[in-house]
């Protein structure tokens, strides 16, 4: 419910936000594996990552998850968290493609996953801002 502001939000918005939440929870799981809180990740992954990239990873997934939850609840603050998540994803991309030095050697699956993460972050941030302009967020 949007507290009487604008028109009622369509059901598909909450469905997309819920899918975004699930996507970001997979990211939280991957982050927890990367930092060693859960087993299953290659320890060399976190060793090769500078601390600021690990921090950007944390901001990206936790802000994305909270922002998606807020979007499902039709809260206006969700757009700022999803924008923060997008900026953190872009910072990770800068490191991955410009600073790490082995971008040409990345596996095709890694490139596809990186592109998907960036695209979904862009779409979620755009959707939240668009929904706010339509008066669906309160």
FENQUIVEN-V255800 format. One record per residue. N is the residue number from 1. SS is DSSP state (a for helix, b for strand, c for the rest). PHI is phi as a letter, one per 20 degrees, with the letter a starting at -180 (999 if undefined). BURIAL is b if it has 24 or more other ideal C-beta (glycine too) atoms within 12 Angstrom, else e. Layout:
# FENQUIVEN-V255800
n=N ss=SS phi=PHI burial=BURIAL
n=N ss=SS phi=PHI burial=BURIAL
This chain:
# FENQUIVEN-V255800
n=1 ss=c phi=999 burial=e
n=2 ss=c phi=d burial=e
n=3 ss=c phi=l burial=e
n=4 ss=c phi=m burial=e
n=5 ss=c phi=e burial=e
n=6 ss=c phi=m burial=e
n=7 ss=c phi=e burial=e
n=8 ss=c phi=f burial=e
n=9 ss=c phi=f burial=b
n=10 ss=c phi=f burial=e
n=11 ss=a phi=f burial=e
n=12 ss=a phi=f burial=e
n=13 ss=a phi=f burial=b
n=14 ss=a phi=f burial=b
n=15 ss=a phi=f burial=e
n=16 ss=a phi=f burial=b
n=17 ss=a phi=f burial=b
n=18 ss=a phi=f burial=e
n=19 ss=a phi=f burial=e
n=20 ss=a phi=f burial=b
n=21 ss=a phi=f burial=b
n=22 ss=a phi=f burial=e
n=23 ss=a phi=g burial=b
n=24 ss=a phi=f burial=b
n=25 ss=a phi=f burial=e
n=26 ss=a phi=f burial=e
n=27 ss=a phi=f burial=b
n=28 ss=a phi=f burial=b
n=29 ss=a phi=f burial=e
n=30 ss=a phi=f burial=b
n=31 ss=a phi=f burial=b
n=32 ss=a phi=f burial=e
n=33 ss=a phi=f burial=e
n=34 ss=a phi=f burial=b
n=35 ss=c phi=e burial=b
n=36 ss=c phi=n burial=e
n=37 ss=c phi=f burial=e
n=38 ss=c phi=c burial=e
n=39 ss=c phi=f burial=e
n=40 ss=c phi=p burial=e
n=41 ss=c phi=e burial=e
n=42 ss=c phi=f burial=e
n=43 ss=a phi=f burial=e
n=44 ss=a phi=f burial=e
n=45 ss=a phi=f burial=e
n=46 ss=a phi=f burial=e
n=47 ss=a phi=f burial=e
n=48 ss=a phi=e burial=e
n=49 ss=c phi=e burial=b
n=50 ss=c phi=f burial=e
n=51 ss=a phi=g burial=e
n=52 ss=a phi=f burial=e
n=53 ss=a phi=f burial=b
n=54 ss=a phi=f burial=b
n=55 ss=a phi=f burial=e
n=56 ss=a phi=f burial=b
n=57 ss=a phi=f burial=b
n=58 ss=a phi=f burial=b
n=59 ss=a phi=f burial=b
n=60 ss=a phi=g burial=b
n=61 ss=a phi=f burial=b
n=62 ss=a phi=f burial=b
n=63 ss=a phi=f burial=b
n=64 ss=a phi=f burial=b
n=65 ss=a phi=f burial=b
n=66 ss=a phi=f burial=b
n=67 ss=a phi=f burial=b
n=68 ss=a phi=f burial=b
n=69 ss=a phi=f burial=b
n=70 ss=a phi=f burial=b
n=71 ss=a phi=f burial=b
n=72 ss=a phi=f burial=b
n=73 ss=c phi=e burial=b
n=74 ss=c phi=m burial=b
n=75 ss=c phi=e burial=b
n=76 ss=c phi=f burial=b
n=77 ss=c phi=f burial=e
n=78 ss=a phi=f burial=b
n=79 ss=a phi=f burial=b
n=80 ss=a phi=f burial=e
n=81 ss=a phi=f burial=b
n=82 ss=a phi=f burial=b
n=83 ss=a phi=f burial=b
n=84 ss=a phi=f burial=b
n=85 ss=a phi=f burial=b
n=86 ss=a phi=f burial=b
n=87 ss=a phi=f burial=b
n=88 ss=a phi=f burial=b
n=89 ss=a phi=f burial=b
n=90 ss=a phi=f burial=b
n=91 ss=a phi=f burial=b
n=92 ss=a phi=f burial=b
n=93 ss=a phi=f burial=b
n=94 ss=a phi=g burial=e
n=95 ss=a phi=f burial=b
n=96 ss=a phi=f burial=b
n=97 ss=a phi=d burial=e
n=98 ss=a phi=d burial=e
n=99 ss=a phi=d burial=e
n=100 ss=c phi=f burial=e
n=101 ss=c phi=n burial=e
n=102 ss=c phi=d burial=e
n=103 ss=a phi=g burial=e
n=104 ss=a phi=f burial=e
n=105 ss=a phi=e burial=e
n=106 ss=c phi=f burial=e
n=107 ss=c phi=f burial=e
n=108 ss=a phi=f burial=e
n=109 ss=a phi=f burial=e
n=110 ss=a phi=f burial=e
n=111 ss=a phi=f burial=e
n=112 ss=a phi=f burial=e
n=113 ss=a phi=f burial=e
n=114 ss=a phi=f burial=b
n=115 ss=a phi=f burial=e
n=116 ss=a phi=f burial=e
n=117 ss=a phi=f burial=b
n=118 ss=a phi=f burial=b
n=119 ss=a phi=f burial=e
n=120 ss=a phi=f burial=b
n=121 ss=a phi=f burial=b
n=122 ss=a phi=f burial=b
n=123 ss=a phi=f burial=b
n=124 ss=a phi=f burial=b
n=125 ss=a phi=f burial=b
n=126 ss=a phi=f burial=e
n=127 ss=a phi=f burial=b
n=128 ss=a phi=f burial=b
n=129 ss=a phi=f burial=b
n=130 ss=a phi=f burial=e
n=131 ss=a phi=f burial=b
n=132 ss=a phi=f burial=b
n=133 ss=a phi=f burial=e
n=134 ss=c phi=f burial=e
n=135 ss=c phi=n burial=e
n=136 ss=c phi=e burial=b
n=137 ss=c phi=d burial=b
n=138 ss=c phi=c burial=e
